[in-house]
């Protein structure tokens, strides 16, 4: 039940997904072996040599003797741990030295978490390097099955700990060694009301690999195998979505039509996957007695339902002032009253079509990070120097972008699919923000380094904002400034407005699924309803666009993940305003916040900056930053 167990971090973060960017799900990550590839963009321009992953910091290869030894040792250690402690936690807790003995047990449990997490991370990363490779797919599947089996021996630990009286735990925490793990123990206690019997917990755990895990894998491999006919080209999903940013309007239309055709052809499968996983979640929620369809995600995120409801309400109330207003302005720039949906991410008429070489993207991000804090740049530099990044497109490679934290005894790995677009530079800044955060939080150890999703997006979005502001300062004229501002507004709309629309879509799906299976037509209708509400009258949505829900991976891999993006963006807008006001010691407080990992609640982390996400006005303050940028765009338009 605990989202932080077994090193399988629930915060393996993905960049936001959109028609211009699709992210792979949380259970997939990518890997190859540290060579540099020469890549070209859509127009054939050279983007320069790009890094590919070097996974030898985890294991030498799929046949590594160390990998096999670690699996064998983990099994032995898990059995030994179970023998030493199962059925004995209450007795140990009652002893005079109970606090010290429990601390010793947790250290053993944490070491197992780190080792199992390393094994799982390697399998996930290798699989995403090419999930069409049957060797990678088999290894990933085999490792997950073995880890599920091994970790079932550890399930008892948190369950028994949670049966101790809170007053007894409070007394035990007087021991300094055990007090170190108080944040992890608090996490256990948060989940106590939803805990099932030991046998049921074990059943849920053991069946996950052939239940949700299997359906998620089917989704991944199906999505990777899809091919889209665009003119004379046959493309995978990522480059096809990238064409929706093409300056050629006809190319955008043809790409969109191809996506509609292929997704419609596969709708039966994607509808079945969605129905099955939604029902799986409903069963788990019912047994655990979660009241609302999103409550399990709120618990995992350590955020109150009321806070999320306030965020959603604030964003929806601003649709007309943000997305509706901006898209009306963009339609005017494009010379139409209403844009077709495939023109939503089209470049502006005055945008430069220059492709950005990889080396320039790297320098842009690192320079922006250095301008904030040299330490931030130094950490990010390691990702480039040590092949912790996989950048070029490849057949079979995971779509989108993410930073996988692996485990504290190793280091994160970043995946992007770099195509030389300005948005790709922002994506690089975003994922490196995650990477810096994960490096800093690693000192908290395998149990407490993982950060709730709502705060996991803080560093990534802050990294984007730093990069954007650095680029904006270099703007040479109003045309260049307008282009930069418009691109940033579009990214913020995609991060805030569309993610809340996605959250509303998921609510419709999961609430309706409680009453029976959903048809593809119902899912399409839900999608068109929420997209029409959020995008506004300046965007024309065709009936074929209704199928676009089916490629969004977070709906499959992490239900209700999506509001974390909006949470992070609004939070960062407020956080950046504090920084811009030259608050003394901001950098130090910022690094302390990132270094805390999962040891503090969002209220504790934001207090040093004078911010409070439980304050209803907090979200309006963050959204006003987007409104102000649109105000400036309107002024530039009238100049």
Helices and strands as residue ranges (DSSP letters): G 5-7, E 13-14, E 36-40, E 46-51, G 55-57, H 65-85, H 89-93, H 98-129, H 134-151, G 152-154, H 155-161, H 166-172, H 176-179, H 182-191, G 192-194, H 198-207, H 212-225, E 228-230, E 233-235, H 237-242, G 243-245, H 249-265, H 267-288, H 295-301, H 305-317, I 320-324, H 325-333, E 339-340, G 341-343, H 358-372, H 374-385, E 389-390, E 402-404, E 413-415, H 422-441, G 442-444, H 453-473, H 478-492, I 493-497, H 498-513, H 520-535, E 539-540, G 543-551, H 554-557, H 563-580, H 586-595, H 602-607, H 616-638
